[in-house]
Amino acid sequence: MPAVFDGHNDALTRHDHALMVSGRSGGHLDLPRMRAGGVRGGIFAVFTPSPGGDDWELVPREDGVLEVAPALSVEHGVAAAYATTVAGRLLALERAGAVRVAREVGDLDQAPADEGPPVAVLHLEGAEAIDPELEALDLWYEAGLRSLGPVWSRPNAFGHGVPFISPSSPDTGPGLTGAGRGLVRRCAELGIMVDLSHLNEAGFWDVARLDLGPLVASHSAAHALCPASRNLTDAQIDAVGASGGLIGIVFAVAFLRSDFADDPDTPLSLVAQHARYVADRIGVAHVALGSDYDGTTIPAELGDVAGTPRLLEALRGAGFDDEDLGRIAWGNWRRVLGAWWR
């Protein structure tokens, strides 16, 4: 089985570093279960919840459309205080020798083959913890930040996140602000990958026009198979391929199913179906994994990160061979992160 790099999890936001090391009941990801599943690395998100919480609540509208009540904005000061606390959990894990925080490409190259701790990429999911003047960004970079999503699914100083609606296109409002374009440019200068998964379509194209690095959606799926606003249209998928980027196929059942149902009784084969769709359209070089563990409902058949071998078998059942699986599991993420970090 190839070593696996997972493009997105929310475990840091959910639990402290002690439980990450020792293991915990419930949830999807901790270090013992990563080892059991052969997951040797991943992108660990720091996410600031919206006021009142961010739990999904599907609301049927009169026209039959399903949507999640829009999230409230988070003030910069609140996000800065919260995010530094959560990021500290990852640095504590590093100090304890439980993970290796990846700051350069060589850190990614060591993890698949050796017996050491897994490699972790520090990520901000929504840049509210960064001031619009970007004075805090250099500090975050020095702390190990190497991946950033300008927005979560709510507006902030940098742009407009795409809300959760189905059926709906991702064209749900304006794109990046001036501060948002400045943030993307500065990320490229420093060597911080920019993640587009929660940007609306206008913001996606704003980043594409800047042409600063491969386009990356760390935890998304194909709109053609599930017409939710959070998924990527064929035109967006084509742009990702043309840029040399990748799409980390999300395991969130609502973004896999055509009916947008948040139902754990969803076949694991749907993850493989979305991967197959993207691969057939733009090539296996642009397909990867982006679970969203501890941030969503995943197929019960998968269970948690320890069930990763079952996912790889589902991908094999969709026609991916050993070489393909090696690229999807690790190689594509290594290539794209390396291109941004340069």
Protein Blocks (a to p, Z undefined) as FASTA:
>chain_A
ZZdddfbdcklmmpcfklmmnopeehjbdfklmmmnopabdcdddddddehijadcdddd
fkopacddddddddfklmmmmmmmmmmmmmmmmmnopaccdfbfklmmmmmmmmcdcddd
dddehjklpcfklmmmmmmmmnopabdcfbacdddfkbccddddddddfblbccddfklm
mmmmmmmmnopacdfklpcfklmmmmmmnopaccddfbdcdfkloccfkbccfklmmmmm
mnopacdddfbfklmpmnlpacfkbcfklmmmmmmmmmmmnojklgccdekpoiaccdfk
lopamlmmmmmmmmmmnopafklmmmmmmmmmmmmmmmmnZZ
